[in-house]
């Protein structure tokens, strides 16, 4: 199978790769968009993400205090991996609980909006404006100033991070 920029399969190989090994293909979400929450806690999903996300999505807590949005199919794979950790060590149990208990299934309405529960908005400290960013197999929703601060720090330290990622020892 040749490279298709819309799909990624098995990119990376264990530790040190940018993406963990995948057993199936998944949509590749890219780009960042600024959107406003409406009065009913709905946010518009960029049109270029909607087809691959589908009509039903799963929203959950993410790392770095953002929200992760997965297609239903991709979430099933994520949930299966976390479910195997619910009886593991304290760190495994904690992350499994964070992601599984914090998940919420939502429908994308005819206008492309998704309802985000108040507890998830609060977790990500989102008030009104949010950045919707495509990050490989998921879409992330960030509070606007947190996204700016995070990306500024990553941009500043990108060279050092690249060396750490490339260092296999």
N, C-alpha and C positions, 0 to 999 in steps of 0.2 A: 504494500500500500504506500503510495507517495504522500508527500507532505500536503496537507490541506490546512490552510490557516484558520478555517472555521472549526476544525476538530483536532484534538490532540490525543494520542494513544501511546501509553508506555514511555512518556518522556522522562528521562532521568533513570538512574539505576542505583537505587538504594541510597546510602548516605552520601552527602555531598552534592546530589543532583538538585536542580532548582525545584522540580516537582517529584513527589513520591511516585513510585511505579504504580501504574494503573492497569487494571485487568480489562477495563472496557473503555470505549471512547467516551468523551464528554464534550460538551459545548465549550468553546473558548470565548470567554467574555473579556472584552478589552475596552478601556476608555474611562473617563470620569465626567460626570454631569452634575450640575448644581440644580437641585429641585427644592420646592417648598412643600411642607406638609399642609394639608387643608385643615379645616376646623374639626373634621371627623377622624383625624389621625391617619389619613391616607396620603401616600406618596406615589407619584407617577414613576413607573418603571420606564426607562428609555426604550423607545420602540425597537431599537436594534437588539435589545436583550429579550424582548417578549416572546418571540417565536421559540427560542431554545429553552426558556424557562417554562413555558406552557401555561395553562390556565390555573393550575394549582401549584403554589410554591410553599416552601417551608422557610420560615424566618426564625433565626435563633441567635443567641448571644455569640459573639465572636471574640477572638483575642484582641487585645489593644483597645477594648471598649468600643468596638464597632458592632454592627449587626451583620450576620451572614444570611444571604437569601440563596436558596438552592432550588433547582427543579425538583419535583417530587421524586423522580427516578434517581437523581444524584444523591438526594438526601437519604434514600433507602440504603445506599452504599455507605454513606457516612455513618448513619445510625447503626448499621450492622457492625462496623468497626468499633464504635464506642460501646455498643452493647456487650462486646466481648471483654470490655475492661471494667464492667460494673462490679466485679468481684476481685479485681486486681489490687495493686498496692494503693496507698492513699492518694497519690498523684493521679493515677488512672481513674480511680473512683470519682475523684473531684472533678476532673475534666469531663468524664462521662455524664455526671449529674449536671454540670454547668450547661453542656450542649443539649442533652436529651430533655431534661426537665424544663429547660428554657425555650424549647422549640414550640412553634405555633404554625399551624397550617392555615393558609389563606388563599382565597381566590383572587385572581387578577380580574378586575371588573372590565366592562366594555370600553372604558376610557383609559385602560392601562394602569389603573391605580391599585395599590395594595394597602389594606388596613394593617397598621402596626400597633399592637397592644401597648398601652401606656407603660406597663412594666418594662418592655423592651426599649421603648423610647427613653425611659428614665435611665436604664442601664447604660445606654450610649450617650447620655446627657444631651439628647436632641430636643430642641425647643421648636423651631420653625424651619430653618434652612438646613439642608443636608446634602452631602456629596454622595452620589450613587456611583460606585466604581466597579468596573469589571475586573475581577482578579482570577484569571484562569477558569476554574470550574464553578465559581460562585460569583455572586454580586455582593458587594459590601455597601452598607449604609453608615456614613460617618457624620457626626456633628461637624459643621463646616470649619470652625476654628481648630478643632482637634485634628481634622484632616490636614489643614495647612501646616500646623505645628509638626505633625508626624512626617509629612512629606519633606518639609524643610530639613528636619533632622536626618532623614534617610539620604536626601540629596547631598547633605554636608558630609556624611560618613560613607557614601557609596563605595569609594575606592577601598577603604578598609574592610567593608563587608564583602566586597568581591574577592579580596585576598583570603578572607576566612572561609568563604564558601568554596573557593578553589583549592584550599589546603586540605588534603586528604589525611593528614597525620594528626 
